[in-house]
């Protein structure tokens, strides 16, 4: 509708009556209610690529001049028709993009005053350039961090991981209106009438790609959100994952509460879980609904039993010896003493309790008189031994409940199955199961766990890892760890993706899980290098622009994500100091110990398809091949004249060397993927027929070019 509104305004200038008539019909159509989620897809998104070399045929925008506000810059897209040199440097000839039938504007601009723009409907041909690595994990697979626009990164991952991802965890923009996310490189404000629609279009494009990444047989997508968009996100997930099962969890992240003016203070947010295929939640050894971390205060209802008889043989007249008063000390709320049976026909109202006490009787819900399970003498013995205690007052009957241990449970206390940790103020045993800590429970749809506090274990933890650096609202490390544990605890080789990586909490949580059970899980984290709104204002005042080294050094990927993950592995802050403090909860150890893990950092590049097809961009594509093979061991970084075999994959560059290549991969038992560079289908099939059965053949560069030609995000 936003695009249609713009077109109607243009039409009204040329033909007011026709424009008015069409506007009336459009208004009538727009007022119709549609079943399900209804929103605009909007103009396809664009992403600016500062630092990307300007080429003929590129789409570009003007950069703001040093000190100039971006709001004052022409935001139109231009196409580069030629690039020439003069004494001042390189100059680009430009042609403006226009509507059909209108004459295009032309312009010239210095190359350094332009930025390349990629539209999401256009094919892209990505590469990855390594920007550093940390190796402490021996032969473990590498975690990877990709600095890129996440839509394009998802397209790249479709080439490397389509249908192979075990879990996706995302914490997308909450759309608060507080300059927390951009659409087409512009912040979406809270007064934008298309604010929710733009957010849905933005999310839908990414979720459609994410769906293709997930293993259709058994995988899960976890998405966190707050109250501003949870209704829309829930319906969007229902529409996108129509064959999946979806649940929503309410999770407490700040027990103190966040003030919302005259509204309720917010203490929670929401977690959507999308179960794909046979995926299901795993039992855990903790209680998600408790008011404190762990389960020490959990009361299991099968230890203490009600003293009042229920069901058959439960009336007073069934056993008069079981109808007697139990006297309650009103001041202390404990059992004072036990009375004696009244005898048949005696009215209970004739019994007058001693001063300071009240009598409780075995009264049934219908108001009739019932009976206790044991006689008064036996109850006195149970009280003396700590095996009976006062319960709560029943509002319906006005009587107190009394609980006791049956003979079977007293025996379990003797055998050690039940454990007493002492007696309470009334003299009753404080009981728990001996194996309580190891008992498994199914996680509930409400998480109230102290370790999930986002301030203490998110913001404060990040300050310890990266002193002096700030990131808004990082998740609790332990909250993400638990969410993943519920679904991948039994998958020690799992691959997890987070394409809204932010500060890198998901990768950090995966490392924690690996340390706890010796797993080899790996995380693929995707984040851009966006500079915060406030920081942008300061940098522009200094005459800096996107692409300048000082500007890029303060972007989220370079300033927060990469340093945080590096610090977590090495146990050192960016300044080289040992990290202070200990990890808590499931396993406690000094943060300075770090993790035995490997990680490599990448920045996405945009390659020319012809260069890729002619094997001139292998160095840029090499990391994608390595990722596709599992991100383990040595990477084949450069093309050779014949072939090369690394730890888990091999590349045949020259078909004349196929005999030796086949022999080499047959000897290397760990190799699982064979990339074959050829444009001849017959030769490719010949090599495939002789490969060992366990090897996956991939044809280069046909598979790469086809993948990125068809996965353009057209709508």
C-alpha positions, -999 to +999 in steps of 0.1 A: +000+000+000+028+024+007+041+021-029+005+023-043-001+055-023+030+071-038+019+061-073-016+076-067-001+109-057+018+110-090-013+101-109-034+128-091-010+155-104-016+144-140-053+135-138-070+146-106-103+129-113-088+096-123-065+097-093-095+105-069-116+076-084-088+051-080-080+063-045-117+057-035-116+022-048-082+015-031-096+028+002-126+004-001-103-025-007-080-016+021-109-015+046-117-052+039-107-075+067-085-104+058-082-136+078-048-140+093-019-116+093-022-087+068+008-064+061+026-047+033+057-062+017+070-027+010+098-017-014+124-045-012+151-038+013+185-024+004+218-026+023+247-002+019+281-018+015+307+008+026+342-002+016+331-023-014+349-012-046+328+007-071+323-013-104+305-005-136+269-017-133+267-012-095+238+005-078+250+033-056+239+061-033+255+094-025+274+095+008+269+125+031+298+149+028+320+151+059+299+170+086+268+168+065+236+153+079+224+121+061+189+136+061+201+163+036+215+138+011+198+126-021+186+091-012+179+079-048+196+049-063+219+055-092+235+030-116+272+033-124+275+035-162+313+041-163+343+047-141+371+070-153+402+085-138+412+122-137+438+142-118+416+142-087+410+104-086+383+081-099+350+095-112+318+075-117+293+084-144+258+078-130+223+073-144+193+077-120+167+049-116+134+061-129+099+049-136+091+035-171+085+062-197+104+089-178+138+103-187+166+093-164+188+119-146+225+117-151+253+128-128+290+124-120+304+118-086+338+111-070+340+074-062+349+081-026+316+099-022+295+069-033+285+037-015+274+005-032+239-006-025+226-041-028+188-046-033+174-078-019+156-087-052+190-088-070+212-119-071+243-116-049+275-138-051+290-138-017+325-145-005+341-145+029+373-129+039+389-140+072+396-112+097+412-133+124+408-165+144+414-180+179+425-216+181+423-233+215+401-263+207+424-288+189+406-307+163+371-293+172+351-276+145+352-238+143+326-215+155+322-188+129+312-151+131+301-134+099+300-096+096+273-091+070+237-080+064+219-110+078+195-115+048+225-120+025+243-141+051+212-164+052+214-167+014+251-177+017+242-203+044+216-218+021+245-228+000+265-243+028+238-256+052+204-259+036+184-284+056+213-291+080+208-267+110+197-283+143+187-251+161+182-214+153+182-189+182+174-153+174+167-121+194+154-098+166+148-061+170+119-055+193+106-025+173+104-002+202+105+030+181+137+040+199+161+039+169+167+002+175+166-010+139+166+002+103+146-004+072+163+005+040+191+022+061+166+045+079+157+041+115+120+032+120+105+056+145+075+050+167+054+075+147+060+057+114+025+046+103+041+016+086+062+007+115+047-027+123+042-035+086+079-028+079+089-050+108+068-079+096+081-076+060+117-075+074+111-106+096+092-126+070+120-124+044+145-138+070+122-164+085+115-179+050+152-184+045+156-197+081+130-223+075+150-237+046+181-239+068+164-260+095+166-298+093+131-307+083+133-340+102+143-327+137+151-291+145+139-261+164+137-223+160+137-202+192+128-165+190+126-140+218+104-109+218+086-085+241+050-073+242+052-048+214+054-074+186+047-108+202+012-111+188+023-103+152+054-125+155+033-154+168+010-152+138+039-147+114+055-179+127+022-198+124+020-187+087+056-193+079+059-226+097+024-239+090+035-276+095+053-270+127+042-271+164+046-237+181+046-228+218+051-195+236+070-192+269+068-163+293+102-158+309+111-135+338+142-114+329+141-086+354+123-092+387+127-056+398+106-046+368+111-019+341+089+011+347+064+019+319+050+052+330+015+046+343+014+010+329+024-022+346+061-026+352+075-052+328+094-081+343+092-106+315+094-112+278+084-140+255+101-169+238+085-186+208+096-222+202+090-237+167+092-275+167+101-288+133+096-325+124+100-348+154+117-322+176+107-320+212+118-305+245+142-326+266+137-332+304+161-312+325+174-314+361+161-281+373+127-264+379+118-236+355+089-223+376+107-219+409+113-186+426+149-193+431+177-208+411+177-246+413+152-268+431+161-268+467+128-252+477+107-274+455+079-292+474+070-326+458+033-334+467+038-372+470+058-370+502+031-355+526-004-370+525-037-355+537-048-368+571-085-366+562-099-396+546-113-392+510-133-413+487-150-445+500-154-452+537-147-415+545-178-405+565-180-401+603-205-428+605-181-452+587-157-451+617-167-430+647-132-435+662-118-413+634-139-383+642-122-361+668-109-326+671-073-315+665-066-283+685-047-255+668-026-229+687-039-197+671-008-177+680+018-200+666-003-217+639+008-252+651-009-283+664-015-277+702-030-311+711-052-340+699-087-345+712-106-378+716-135-393+695-169-380+705-189-412+701-219-418+680-245-390+679-225-365+699-227-329+685-192-315+677-205-280+687-206-292+724-168-293+724-153-261+737-116-256+728-092-243+755-085-206+754-061-196+726-069-226+705-094-235+678-106-269+668-103-283+633-125-312+623-125-336+593-153-318+574-161-328+538-166-304+510-204-309+510-205-298+546-210-333+560-187-348+587-159-370+576-131-388+595-093-388+599-071-416+585-057-426+619-069-426+655-058-399+680-032-420+698-014-428+665-016-392+655+001-381+687+029-405+680+033-392+644+034-356+657+060-365+683+082-382+657+079-352+633+057-372+608+026-350+610+022-312+606-004-286+601-013-276+565-034-246+553-068-234+561-096-244+538-116-213+529-147-234+519-150-253+552-131-230+576-111-260+587-073-265+587-058-293+567-034-317+584-007-337+566+012-368+577+036-395+564+021-429+556+040-460+566+055-465+531+071-430+533+084-435+568+101-466+555+116-446+526+130-422+552+146-451+569+161-465+537+175-431+526+153-426+496+138-396+516+162-373+535+154-350+564+174-318+566+161-311+601+128-300+616+108-269+611+094-246+639+065-270+645+088-300+649+079-316+616+107-331+594+119-310+564+119-337+537+133-340+503+141-368+479+177-380+480+180-378+442+161-345+439+191-328+422+193-355+395+156-359+389+146-348+354+116-326+348+099-313+316+104-276+312+073-255+317+058-226+297+068-202+324+105-197+332+112-179+365+148-186+370+172-163+388+201-170+364+180-155+336+182-120+350+193-099+320+210-072+341+231-094+364+240-121+339+237-100+307+248-064+311+270-069+341+286-100+326+294-082+294+311-054+314+334-079+330+343-094+296+347-060+278+355-033+304+344+001+292+323-011+263+285-009+263+259-029+244+221-023+250+201-051+266+223-082+261+206-115+270+216-134+301+242-159+291+225-186+313+191-179+298+203-186+263+223-216+276+192-231+292+170-224+261+195-243+239+200-271+265+163-279+264+166-289+227+202-298+219+215-314+251+214-348+233+230-334+201+267-330+208+275-324+172+247-298+167+250-268+145+233-237+158+227-204+139+220-170+153+215-144+126+207-115+150+239-122+170+243-089+187+269-093+215+275-129+207+257-145+237+245-175+217+280-186+207+292-181+243+263-203+255+272-230+230+307-231+244+293-235+279+273-264+268+303-280+251+324-277+283+297-293+304+294-325+283+324-326+260+303-317+230+315-305+196+286-282+189+294-252+168+276-218+164+274-197+133+268-161+144+258-133+120+258-096+128+264-064+109+288-037+118+262-011+125+273+019+146+249+030+173+228+061+166+244+082+192+279+072+181+271+080+145+262+116+155+295+120+173+315+105+144+298+126+118+307+157+139+343+146+135+339+145+097+338+107+095+316+085+073+307+048+070+337+030+056+363+051+074+385+029+096+376+048+128+339+045+120+340+008+113+361+001+144+331+011+165+306-011+147+288-038+167+307-067+151+342-053+155+337-035+188+315-060+207+308-094+190+342-104+180+360-091+211+334-108+234+337-142+218+375-139+217+375-129+254+353-158+263+377-183+247+410-168+258+398-158+293+414-123+287+398-089+282+407-069+250+434-053+271+450-086+278+440-088+314+426-120+330+388-118+332+377-113+368+350-135+383+335-170+379+309-186+358+280-197+379+252-223+381+255-256+362+293-255+364+314-229+383+349-221+372+370-189+367+362-170+336+399-165+331+402-202+322+384-196+290+372-224+267+389-251+246+372-239+214+381-226+180+365-196+162+372-177+130+358-143+121+348-133+085+335-103+066+312-110+037+322-098+002+302-094-029+319-111-059+313-107-097+297-139-110+319-140-141+350-139-120+337-168-099+327-189-129+362-185-143+379-196-111+393-162-105+376-157-071+384-189-054+401-172-024+368-154-017+347-186-021+372-209-003+357-202+032+322-211+020+335-245+008+352-250+041+319-241+059+299-264+037+323-293+046+319-287+083+344-259+093+369-284+106+406-286+102+427-269+075+411-248+048+421-249+011+427-212+007+441-210-029+434-227-062+462-250-076+469-264-110+457-299-100+439-307-068+442-304-030+429-325-002+424-310+033+412-327+066+375-331+057+372-321+020+390-319-013+389-298-044+397-310-079+407-280-100+419-298-131+400-328-145+432-342-159+443-348-123+411-368-115+429-401-112+453-389-085+425-369-068+403-400-065+431-420-050+439-393-025+403-389-012+399-426-010+429-428+013+417-399+035+390-415+057+380-382+072+372-365+039+334-362+034+329-336+006+345-335-029+343-302-048+348-307-085+356-277-108+343-283-143+317-270-167+315-303-185+286-325-172+299-357-186+333-353-169+316-344-136+294-375-137+325-397-145+343-385-114+312-388-093+308-424-103+342-433-090+340-414-057+337-434-024+301-438-015+304-417+017+316-386-001+292-358-011+301-345-046+296-308-053+301-293-088+318-260-090+309-234-099+275-244-111+261-252-077+274-219-063+261-197-092+228-215-094+222-212-056+227-174-056+209-168-089+176-184-077+178-173-040+173-136-047+145-130-023+120-120-050+085-116-037 
